[in-house]
């Protein structure tokens, strides 16, 4: 029986934060988890870890069963830094570096996320993050598929142009040379692939609260979500 369907699981509140890349899901999720004292799940990092493992172990990206086997072997947790600004994936006790955040790794992760066997392999792993006092789950199908009974479902959006600008500034700030036009094209292509995949396509859950972050800063988004959470009786320990 899955954690989402298990007896008593509903008593552990989940805040599901979904949406495409570049809308602020990660930053919002870290702030919420840190403020509430909840556990954190960065589901996108799980797919990136599978993609990284495939590269390190020479598993082809079209080898669905091999990728699913990698997913079942994942032993990972997410640790917040002292300032709650960085969610550090810890794989088998080892901090995983910036290689997870490369555009190549993100693109590979988006591709393998369309494989049903990979998603099935990671589903139970994702639900296992649901532990007291609560969980903030960041992804693309957290509210629609992984935690359909989440206490609060948020779907963030933003224009593709704004998201490309954010990613451009982020990469430039890290000293990584990048051109804006190809970056915008890559983000658009990834969005299309995530929306149109046959399993768990990226879309708001029917009961999700949709927030457009194009002109909103993280503080404004955080205040909105915390207000809704408070109205629904969601609070920290």
N, C-alpha and C positions, 0 to 999 in steps of 0.2 A: 504494500500500500504506500502511495506517495506521501511525502510530508504535507503536501497541500491538502490531501484528502484524509489524512490520518486523524484519529480522534484527538480532539483538543488543539489541533493545529490552528483553528480559527482564533483561538485565544491569544496567539502570538501575532501581534499586528504587523502587517507589511505595508510599506509605502512603495508603490511601483512608479518609477520614473522612466518613461519611454520617450522615444523620438529619434530622429536621425542624428548623425554626428555634427558637432559644432553648435548645438543649441544650448549647451550649458548643463547637460545632464550630470556629468561627472562632478563638476564643481558644486552644483546644488545637492547632489546625493551625499557628498562628503560633508557639507555643512549640516545637512539634516541629521546624518548619522552621528556626527560629533556633538551636535546640540542636544539630541535626544538620548544619546548613549546607546544607540542601536547598533547592531551588526551591519556590515556593508557588503553588498554583492555587486561587483562590476562584471556583469555577464559578458560584455564585449571582450573583456580581458581573457575569459575562458576560451573563446574562439581564437583569439590572438595567440594564446598559449598553445593551442592545438596546431595552429599554423606554424608557430616557431618550432614546436617539437617535430613537425613534419620536415621542416628544413634541416634541423639538426640530425634527424634520424633517416634522412633520405626517403621519406614517404611521399609519393607523388600526390599532387593536389587533386587528382582525379581518382585516387584510390579511396573510395568511400569507406570501405570496411576497415582499412588500415588507419584512417583518420578517426573513425569511431572507436577503435581500440585505444588510440592515444587519448581520446577524451575520457574513456573509462578509467584510465590510469592516473588522471590528474589528481594531485594532492596539493591543494592551494588554499590559501586564506588571504584576506586583505587587511592590512594594518594601516590605521591612520597615523600620520605624523603628529608631532606635538601641537602643530598649528592647524591640524585638520585640513591642510591644503593638499596633501599628497596621499593617495591611496596606494600603498606599496604591496604589489602581489608577492607573496612568499610561496615559492614552489618547492615542495619537499624540503622546507627549512631554509631555502636560499632566496635572497632578495633578487627579483628579476629586474633587469635594467631597462634603459630607454628603448631597447630594440623592439619592445612591444608596441611603442607609439609611432613607429615609422609608417609612412604612407603605404609602403609595400606590404608590411605585415597586416595593416588594416584592410587592404584590398584583398589579400589572400584570405583573411578571416571572413570577409563578406562573401567570398565565393564558397567556402566550405560550409558556411552557415545555411546554405540552401540544400544540403544533403540530409534527408530524413534520418538516416542512421546516426549521423553525427549529433543531430539535435536530440534524438532519443537518448543517446549515450550521456549527454550533458544535462538532460532534464532532471534526473534524480539528484545529480550533483548540485545543481542550482537550488533545488528545493531543500536540500540538506543544510543550506545556510540559514534557514528559518529557525531561529532559536531565541529563547527569551533574552532580553526583554522585548525585542522587536528587530525588524530588518528593513533597511532601505535597499531596494533592488533597482539597479540602473541597467537599462537595456533597450531593446526594440520590441519585445513581446512579453515583458514582465507582467503587465496587467491583463493582456489578452489571452495568454497561453500558460505561462509558468505559474503565476499566482492569480488565478481568476477570482479568488475570494479576498483579494487584497483590501485592506480597510480604506485605502486611498490610492487612486490611480491618477497620475498626472502624465499628460502627453505634451511635451514641449515642441514647439515649431520655431522656425526662423527662415527668412529668405535665404536661398542658396548663395546669393551674392554676399550677404552679411556673414554667413558661415564660412565662406571661402576667405573673406577678409580676416576673420578671427584666426583661422588656421594659418594663414599667411603671416600674420603678426607673431603668432606663437612660434613658428618655425624660424623666422628671421631673428626673433629674440634669443633663440638658442644657437644662432650662428649658422643655421642651415640655409643655404642658398636655394631659392625656389621662385618659380614664375607663377603669377596669379592666374593667368588664363588656363594653363594646363591643370592647375589645382582645382579650379572651378569645374572643369570638365570631369575630373576624376570624382569629385563629390557628387555631381549630378548623376554620373553613371552608377555609382554605388547606391544612391537613393533609389534609382530605377530598379536595380537588381534586388534590393531589400524589399521594395514594395511589391514586386511581381513574382517573387519566389513562390513555389507551389506549396511549401509548408511554412506556417507561421509568418505570413507576410507582415511587414511593418505597417501597422495602422492603429489608430486609437481604439481602445476598448470602448464598448458602447456606453459604459458608465464613467469614462475618464473625463477629467477636467482638462481642457486644452488651453495652453498658455503660449502666446506668441512672444518670443524673447527678442525679436528683431531690434526693438528700441528699448528694451529693458536691461538694466544691469542686474548682477547676481543678487544684490541686496533686495531689489524690488521683487524679484522672483521668489526669493527665500521668504520674504514677509508674506506674500500671497499664499504660499503653500503652508506656512506655519499657521496662518489664520484659519485655513480650511481644516488642517489637522486638528487644531484646537477645537473647532466647532464639532468635529466628529469624535472628540474625546480621546485623541491620540496624544500621549505625553510620555516623557521619559520615566525611568524608574525612580 
